[in-house]
């Protein structure tokens, strides 16, 4: 069996979205969350938002990986 590379990309960008949103999947498979400026300048709140956004992305990637691996087994 071969090795596997895990690749993660995180971006925090300013946006014009007015409504704060929980993590939701986008059309390209990524997950986004909108937070307000107060939370964006707080290390604890930013960390919580990053982890809350990453969690569903990690779960989806793991589920897809395990599904693909299970299809390889004879």
C-alpha positions as CSV (number, residue, x, y, z in Angstrom):
1,X,0.0,0.0,0.0
2,X,1.3,3.5,-0.8
3,X,1.6,6.6,1.3
4,X,-0.9,9.4,1.5
5,X,-0.4,13.1,1.5
6,X,-2.7,15.3,3.6
7,X,-3.0,18.8,2.3
8,X,-4.8,21.7,4.1
9,X,-5.4,25.3,2.9
10,X,-6.8,27.9,5.2
11,X,-7.7,31.4,4.1
12,X,-9.0,34.3,6.2
13,X,-10.2,37.2,4.0
14,X,-12.3,40.3,4.5
15,X,-15.7,40.2,2.9
16,X,-18.8,42.2,2.5
17,X,-21.2,39.5,3.8
18,X,-23.5,41.1,6.4
19,X,-24.9,38.0,8.0
20,X,-22.8,35.8,10.3
21,X,-23.1,32.2,9.1
22,X,-22.3,28.8,10.5
23,X,-19.9,26.7,8.5
24,X,-21.5,25.7,5.2
25,X,-20.3,23.8,2.2
26,X,-19.7,25.7,-1.0
27,X,-20.1,24.5,-4.6
28,X,-16.4,23.8,-4.9
29,X,-16.4,21.5,-1.9
30,X,-14.8,24.0,0.5
31,X,-16.4,25.1,3.7
32,X,-16.8,28.8,4.8
33,X,-18.0,30.7,7.8
34,X,-18.6,34.4,8.1
35,X,-17.7,36.1,11.4
36,X,-18.0,39.7,12.5
37,X,-15.1,42.1,13.0
38,X,-15.2,41.8,16.8
39,X,-14.7,38.0,16.5
40,X,-12.1,38.4,13.8
41,X,-9.8,40.4,16.0
42,X,-10.2,38.0,19.0
43,X,-7.7,35.2,18.9
44,X,-10.0,32.9,20.9
45,X,-13.1,33.6,18.8
46,X,-11.1,33.4,15.5
47,X,-9.6,30.1,16.6
48,X,-13.1,28.8,17.5
49,X,-14.4,29.9,14.1
50,X,-11.5,28.3,12.3
51,X,-11.9,25.0,14.1
52,X,-15.7,25.0,13.6
53,X,-15.2,25.6,9.9
54,X,-12.4,23.0,9.6
55,X,-14.3,20.2,11.4
56,X,-16.9,19.5,8.7
57,X,-14.3,19.7,6.0
58,X,-12.1,17.2,7.8
59,X,-15.0,14.9,8.4
60,X,-16.0,15.0,4.7
61,X,-12.4,14.5,3.5
62,X,-11.9,11.5,5.9
63,X,-15.2,9.9,4.8
64,X,-14.3,10.2,1.2
65,X,-10.8,8.9,1.8
66,X,-12.1,5.8,3.7
67,X,-14.7,5.2,1.1
68,X,-12.0,5.2,-1.6
69,X,-9.7,3.0,0.4
70,X,-12.4,0.5,1.0
71,X,-13.1,0.2,-2.7
72,X,-9.4,-0.8,-3.3
73,X,-9.6,-3.8,-1.0
74,X,-10.2,-7.1,-2.7
